[in-house]
């Protein structure tokens, strides 16, 4: 077999090996945890760059950032102590009075923060229906809009937004495009390559994949004054990702490709099974050909579609809550992207003011046997409707 010295290794190989890490002193193949909070200066009392204090980051966090930057094909990645702290930094760096375009329904924590900032007249917001490019374009104000926010697929209804088209609209208005692709990690969707300026992931979810840290990953297409200010805000707020969590994130990312592939296959099996079910009114999953955003999702996610879906249960709200209560394999818990499958009644979690169908159950599909997941939902639905 002929060899090619210029052959580039697959991304999956590089991530599985944590960028082919080898400790030069011991030969260890697992990156270490660097826990120090401070660094001694050298004999000339100069800083041993690039680190001098933990709020700037350290070797462990930088290694995780390098892995995500490679996944995203990003110029730079910053890791935060939570997804919310990353989003907060982006919002805070906006100039007073900046106009921001956001989906009507999006992750409830960020939506709440946007609304609070608007009430305090820090920013001005205009909403659009997720996935509707006509509404998105109408919401922008050339010369005034500074940031266009898309979440795709959109939580918890899983509408799909064309990132490339949204980028053109944002840039035509003189704005930057922020793409929250938490539901479709960069093994599936690389938002920067599609035209986004910022790509965001709640790294708590798929990137970590084991439900044992909180983290936010923000990547940029090009650095500049805004990016430098975001990094400064992280430093001043002390929201850089901690060493232990960064190490767990590195550990989790090494199996990212395998986990996402399995979760996607399982989600497709669940979605197909319940697409025409007597107790289910609708299945929201971009992988189904009946989904309005199916074709865009197929292109943007390399045909995998991800592990997130929602079921609209027939009957009333209590039927939906009971379905979640009666599950024995699915955990009745909030979050997504872990190896274990989760189910939640979204209205209960998001609160009364959040615009969500009262009978919507959000499912995060894990890597278990899909037949067990399907059976569990079947028996839960049977019990939930047995007294109806």
C-alpha positions in Angstrom: 0.0 0.0 0.0 1.4 3.4 -1.0 1.9 5.9 1.7 1.2 9.6 1.5 3.3 11.8 3.9 1.0 14.7 3.3 -2.1 12.8 4.3 -4.2 14.6 6.9 -5.6 12.6 9.7 -9.4 12.4 10.2 -10.8 14.8 12.7 -12.3 11.9 14.6 -8.8 10.4 15.1 -7.3 13.6 16.3 -10.1 14.2 18.9 -10.1 10.6 20.1 -6.4 11.0 20.8 -6.8 14.4 22.5 -4.7 15.9 19.6 -2.3 13.0 19.9 -1.2 14.1 23.4 2.1 12.6 24.7 3.7 13.8 27.9 7.3 14.5 26.9 8.7 13.5 30.3 6.7 10.4 31.1 5.1 9.3 27.8 1.6 9.5 29.4 -1.1 9.6 26.7 -3.7 11.3 28.9 -3.4 15.1 29.4 -2.8 16.0 33.1 -4.9 18.3 35.4 -3.0 21.5 36.2 -4.7 22.7 39.4 -2.6 25.7 40.4 -4.2 29.1 41.0 -1.0 31.1 40.6 2.4 30.9 38.9 5.8 31.9 40.1 7.7 34.4 38.0 11.2 33.6 36.6 14.6 34.6 38.0 14.2 38.0 36.3 10.8 38.5 37.9 9.2 38.2 34.5 5.9 36.3 33.8 6.3 32.8 32.5 3.9 33.3 29.7 1.1 32.7 28.8 -0.1 32.2 32.4 0.3 34.1 35.6 -3.0 33.6 37.4 -5.9 31.1 37.1 -8.5 33.6 35.8 -6.5 33.8 32.5 -6.8 30.1 32.0 -4.2 27.3 32.2 -2.7 24.4 30.3 -5.7 22.0 31.0 -8.3 24.5 29.9 -6.2 25.6 26.9 -5.9 21.9 25.8 -9.7 21.6 25.8 -10.1 24.9 24.0 -7.6 23.7 21.3 -9.7 20.5 20.8 -12.9 22.5 20.4 -11.3 25.0 18.1 -10.2 22.1 15.9 -13.7 20.6 15.9 -15.2 24.0 15.0 -12.4 25.0 12.6 -12.3 28.2 14.7 -9.6 30.8 15.0 -10.0 30.7 18.8 -12.2 29.1 21.5 -12.9 30.3 25.0 -14.2 28.0 27.7 -16.5 29.3 30.4 -17.7 27.9 33.7 -21.2 27.5 32.3 -23.1 28.0 29.1 -24.9 30.9 30.7 -21.7 32.7 31.6 -20.5 32.4 28.0 -23.8 33.9 26.7 -23.7 36.6 29.4 -20.2 37.7 28.2 -21.5 38.1 24.6 -24.5 40.1 25.8 -22.4 42.2 28.2 -19.9 43.2 25.5 -22.6 44.8 23.4 -22.7 48.6 23.4 -25.6 50.2 25.4 -28.7 50.4 23.3 -27.5 47.7 20.8 -30.3 46.1 18.8 -30.4 42.3 19.0 -32.6 39.9 17.0 -33.6 36.7 18.8 -36.0 33.8 18.4 -39.3 34.0 20.1 -38.7 30.6 21.7 -35.1 29.7 22.7 -33.2 28.4 25.7 -35.2 29.9 28.6 -32.2 31.0 30.6 -30.8 33.1 27.8 -34.2 34.4 26.9 -34.8 35.5 30.4 -31.5 37.3 30.5 -32.2 39.0 27.2 -35.6 40.2 28.6 -34.0 41.5 31.8 -31.4 43.4 29.8 -34.1 44.9 27.6 -36.2 45.9 30.5 -33.2 47.8 31.9 -32.7 49.4 28.5 -29.3 47.9 28.2 -30.2 46.4 24.8 -33.2 46.4 22.5 -34.6 43.1 21.3 -36.8 42.1 18.4 -38.1 38.5 18.1 -38.8 36.3 15.1 -40.2 32.8 14.7 -37.4 30.3 14.8 -36.6 29.0 11.3 -38.5 31.7 9.5 -35.9 33.7 7.5 -38.5 36.2 6.3 -39.3 37.2 9.8 -35.7 37.2 10.8 -34.8 39.6 7.9 -37.8 41.8 8.7 -36.6 42.0 12.4 -33.1 43.3 11.4 -32.4 47.0 11.2 -29.5 47.9 8.9 -26.9 49.9 10.8 -28.6 49.4 14.1 -28.7 45.6 14.6 -25.5 44.4 16.2 -26.2 40.8 16.8 -28.5 38.2 15.3 -29.0 35.1 17.5 -30.0 31.8 16.1 -30.5 28.5 17.9 -30.7 25.6 15.6 -32.3 23.2 16.1 -34.4 25.4 18.4 -35.1 24.1 21.9 -37.7 22.6 22.6 -39.6 22.5 19.3 -36.6 21.7 17.2 -37.2 24.2 14.3 -34.3 24.4 12.0 -32.7 27.7 10.9 -30.6 27.9 7.7 -27.3 29.2 9.2 -25.8 30.2 5.9 -28.9 32.2 4.9 -29.1 33.7 8.4 -25.5 34.8 8.1 -26.1 36.6 4.9 -29.1 38.5 6.4 -27.1 39.4 9.5 -24.0 40.6 7.6 -26.2 42.6 5.2 -27.5 44.5 8.2 -24.0 45.0 9.6 -24.5 42.5 12.4 -22.7 39.5 13.7 -24.4 36.1 13.7 -24.3 34.1 16.9 -25.2 30.4 16.4 -26.2 28.2 19.4 -25.8 24.7 18.1 -25.8 22.9 21.4 -28.3 20.3 20.1 -26.0 19.5 17.2 -22.3 19.3 18.3 -19.5 20.2 15.8 -19.2 16.5 14.7 -22.5 17.3 13.0 -22.8 21.1 12.5 -19.8 23.5 12.0 -21.6 26.9 12.2 -18.5 29.0 11.5 -17.9 27.2 8.2 -21.5 28.1 7.3 -21.0 31.8 7.9 -21.6 32.3 11.6 -19.3 34.7 13.5 -19.7 33.0 16.8 -20.5 29.3 17.4 -21.7 28.4 20.9 -22.2 25.1 22.7 -23.3 24.4 26.2 -20.4 22.0 26.7 -22.3 20.6 29.7 -24.2 18.6 27.0 -22.8 16.6 24.1 -19.2 17.9 24.3 -18.8 16.5 27.8 -21.4 13.8 27.3 -21.3 12.4 30.9 -23.5 14.9 32.9 -20.7 15.6 35.4 -19.7 19.2 34.6 -21.1 22.6 33.5 -19.2 24.4 30.8 -19.8 26.8 27.9 -17.7 26.9 24.7 -17.6 30.0 22.6 -15.7 29.9 19.3 -15.0 32.7 16.8 -14.4 32.9 13.1 -12.2 36.0 13.4 -10.7 37.7 16.5 -11.1 41.4 16.9 -12.1 44.1 19.5 -15.4 42.4 20.4 -13.7 39.0 20.9 -11.0 40.6 23.1 -13.7 42.3 25.2 -15.5 38.9 25.7 -12.2 37.4 26.8 -11.7 40.4 29.2 -15.2 39.9 30.7 -14.4 36.3 31.3 -11.2 37.3 33.1 -12.8 40.0 35.2 -15.8 37.8 36.2 -13.6 34.8 36.9 -15.7 32.6 34.8 -13.0 30.6 33.0 -13.6 26.8 33.2 -12.0 25.2 36.2 -9.2 22.7 35.7 -11.0 19.6 36.9 -14.0 20.4 34.6 -11.7 21.1 31.7 -10.1 17.7 32.2 -13.4 16.0 32.3 -14.4 17.8 29.2 -11.3 16.5 27.4 -12.1 13.0 28.6 -15.6 13.3 27.3 -14.7 14.7 23.9 -12.5 11.7 23.1 -15.7 9.6 22.6 -17.7 12.4 21.0 -18.0 11.0 17.5 -19.1 7.6 18.8 -21.6 9.0 21.3 -23.3 11.4 18.8 -23.6 8.7 16.1 -25.2 6.3 18.5 -27.6 8.9 20.0 -28.6 10.0 16.6 -29.4 6.5 15.5 -31.4 5.9 18.7 -33.3 9.1 18.3 -34.3 8.3 14.8 -35.6 4.9 15.9 -37.7 6.5 18.7 -39.0 9.2 16.4 -40.1 6.8 13.7 -41.8 4.5 16.2 -43.9 7.2 17.7 -44.6 9.2 14.6 -48.0 7.6 14.1 -48.9 6.6 17.7 -52.4 6.7 19.1 -51.3 8.6 22.2 -48.9 11.0 20.5 -50.2 14.1 18.7 -46.9 15.1 17.1 -43.2 14.2 17.0 -40.8 17.1 16.6 -37.6 15.7 15.1 -35.7 17.1 12.2 -34.7 13.6 11.0 -38.2 12.8 10.0 -38.9 13.7 6.3 -42.2 15.3 7.4 -40.3 17.9 9.5 -40.4 21.3 7.8 -36.7 21.8 8.2 -35.7 18.3 7.3 -33.7 19.1 4.1 -31.8 22.0 5.7 -31.0 19.9 8.8 -29.8 17.1 6.5 -27.2 19.4 5.0 -26.3 21.2 8.2 -25.9 18.1 10.3 -24.2 15.8 7.8 -27.3 13.6 7.8 -27.1 12.6 11.5 -29.9 14.9 12.9 -28.9 14.5 16.6 -30.3 12.9 19.7 -33.0 15.5 20.7 -36.7 15.3 20.0 -40.0 16.3 21.5 -43.3 14.5 21.8 -46.6 16.2 22.0 -48.8 13.9 24.1 -52.5 13.7 23.4 -54.9 14.3 26.2 -54.2 17.0 28.7 -51.1 18.3 30.5 -51.4 15.8 33.3 -51.2 12.9 30.8 -47.9 14.3 29.6 -46.6 14.7 33.2 -47.7 11.2 34.1 -45.9 9.8 31.0 -42.6 11.3 32.3 -43.4 10.1 35.9 -44.0 6.5 34.8 -40.8 6.1 32.8 -38.4 3.5 34.3 -35.4 3.8 31.9 -35.6 7.5 31.0 -34.5 9.7 33.9 -37.0 12.4 34.7 -34.3 15.1 34.6 -33.3 18.3 32.9 -30.3 18.6 30.6 -29.3 16.8 27.4 -26.5 15.2 25.5 -25.4 12.7 28.1 -25.0 8.9 27.7 -28.2 8.4 29.6 -31.7 9.2 28.2 -33.7 12.0 29.9 -37.3 13.0 29.7 -38.8 16.3 31.0 -42.2 18.0 30.9 -40.9 21.3 29.5 -43.6 23.6 30.8 -42.9 22.5 34.4 -39.2 23.1 33.9 -39.4 26.4 32.0 -42.2 28.0 34.0 -45.7 29.4 33.2 -44.4 32.4 31.2 -42.4 30.3 28.7 -44.2 29.8 25.3 -44.3 26.0 25.1 -47.1 23.5 24.4 -48.4 22.3 27.7 -48.2 18.6 26.7 -44.7 18.7 25.3 -42.2 16.2 26.6 -38.5 16.9 25.7 -36.4 13.8 25.2 -32.6 13.6 25.2 -31.8 10.2 23.7 -28.7 8.5 25.1 -26.7 5.5 24.0 -28.8 2.7 25.5 -30.5 -0.1 23.6 -33.2 1.6 21.5 -35.7 -1.2 22.1 -35.5 -0.5 25.8 -36.2 3.2 25.3 -39.1 2.5 23.0 -40.6 -0.1 25.4 -40.2 2.3 28.4 -42.1 5.1 26.6 -44.8 2.6 25.5 -45.4 1.3 29.0 -45.4 4.9 30.5 -47.9 6.0 27.9 -50.1 3.0 28.7 -50.1 3.8 32.4 -50.6 7.5 31.8 -53.7 6.9 29.7 -55.1 3.9 31.6 -57.4 6.1 33.7 -58.4 8.4 30.8 
